[in-house]
Amino acid sequence: MNKRGNSGAHLPRRCAVAAVRFYQRYISPLLPASCIYRPTCSQYAVEAITSYGVMKGCWLAVRRILRCNPWRAGGYDPVP
């Protein structure tokens, strides 16, 4: 055990956030900007996973991505 306590419990969360960060850094710049919401869908995913954990955070992110389409108004949509 290290001085921060049981850091192994946060490993899935860190891996999920790292995957989104990888997308933000290496894949997203290759695609046209298309997110109609603020914060962007990928930033929303990071905030949701950090706030609620991997399961609920990913569920919130998937719901948000499904709402991100041309038939929606968009705008400011923070993590609940």
NORKA-V594196 format. One record per residue. N is the residue number from 1. PHI is phi in degrees with one decimal (NA if undefined). Layout:
n->N phi->PHI
n->N phi->PHI
This chain:
n->1 phi->NA
n->2 phi->-95.7
n->3 phi->-72.4
n->4 phi->-89.9
n->5 phi->99.8
n->6 phi->-85.7
n->7 phi->-72.8
n->8 phi->-65.6
n->9 phi->-68.4
n->10 phi->-98.5
n->11 phi->-60.2
n->12 phi->-60.9
n->13 phi->-64.2
n->14 phi->-63.9
n->15 phi->-66.5
n->16 phi->-64.6
n->17 phi->-65.6
n->18 phi->-63.2
n->19 phi->-64.8
n->20 phi->-67.2
n->21 phi->-61.9
n->22 phi->-59.7
n->23 phi->-58.6
n->24 phi->-61.5
n->25 phi->-82.8
n->26 phi->-111.3
n->27 phi->-101.3
n->28 phi->-56.2
n->29 phi->-62.1
n->30 phi->-83.8
n->31 phi->-105.1
n->32 phi->-69.6
n->33 phi->-66.6
n->34 phi->-139.5
n->35 phi->-73.0
n->36 phi->-94.9
n->37 phi->-107.2
n->38 phi->-122.6
n->39 phi->-65.6
n->40 phi->-59.6
n->41 phi->-60.8
n->42 phi->-71.2
n->43 phi->-67.5
n->44 phi->-58.8
n->45 phi->-61.5
n->46 phi->-60.9
n->47 phi->-64.4
n->48 phi->-66.3
n->49 phi->-65.7
n->50 phi->-65.5
n->51 phi->-79.0
n->52 phi->-114.2
n->53 phi->94.6
n->54 phi->-68.9
n->55 phi->-64.7
n->56 phi->-68.6
n->57 phi->-61.9
n->58 phi->-67.8
n->59 phi->-62.0
n->60 phi->-62.8
n->61 phi->-65.9
n->62 phi->-64.2
n->63 phi->-60.3
n->64 phi->-65.6
n->65 phi->-62.7
n->66 phi->-67.5
n->67 phi->-79.1
n->68 phi->-82.2
n->69 phi->-146.2
n->70 phi->-64.4
n->71 phi->-90.7
n->72 phi->-105.2
n->73 phi->-75.1
n->74 phi->78.6
n->75 phi->104.5
n->76 phi->-77.9
n->77 phi->-144.1
n->78 phi->-76.6
n->79 phi->-65.3
n->80 phi->-64.4
